[in-house]
């Protein structure tokens, strides 16, 4: 476990602000990172070795109060924790949760927490995105098919990877175990600190997935402190394919979280779809009238959205209006889900009746 501080001030070359709660930000983001990694590895426990370097947190009581305040406020206090001091500035924090716990619920709240505490990084990411896109325009070669595919991804990033708004890096250097230099393709970032490493390939070789796993591992070392969790994917034939099935639960929840935020910004409520493992451009997707998101998911996302509005100190009138919109959308969704379930049940009953007649 890395002892690198994850606060804004320690990870931006020229920070625009001095963050007043750097130790708390570091602590919360490292906890989110540790739990995300545990979920990706299919574990139900996480151990975080955290260095407190800014002198703003001094003892175990302050650490415990910080964790209790943040995680209880976000309704995930079901996680048990153990805190132990390893040295003057280093602490070991262990989390455990039940195997029966709903990871969807946990991830939704982790995304909300990380978005709130990762927020100071967003101006930095906007600057990096502008810089890297300008560099890419001068470096790309339109005569190379792979570069055309890369440009297609960049031009339609919102469609292919909802929530990943920022180009963080492209054509980045990485060395293998034999110290040979390789070039990774894209790394994109989100407002919640979730990064995705994307390898663009036109050959459709199976080896590209293995290569992307290596890039993901190398990126986790090279950019430690700047991300909360990393996902790996390939981009071939205008299709995003995740390389690790355990990443899917994170990226799908990020997509829903992003779509719900967009709906509020546009004064609309939408019901995002789940496309398992492969995310394609909308022009390539078949139309489907069915809604596959469970009603409980919308309810949980609604609760998270209300919490975020309150934490953002938006006037109470806006909070009430937004809460009413969410609740109405949730009621509408439940009604649609019930009708859908009834139709499915009726279809199943008809099929059974027909089968009995045939028998």
Beta strands, then each sheet from edge to edge (+ up, - down):
strand 1: 45-51
strand 2: 80-85
strand 3: 90-96
strand 4: 164-175
strand 5: 181-190
strand 6: 194-200
strand 7: 229-236
strand 8: 239-242
strand 9: 278-280
sheet 1: 1+ 3- 2+
sheet 2: 4+ 5- 6+ 7+ 8- 9+
end
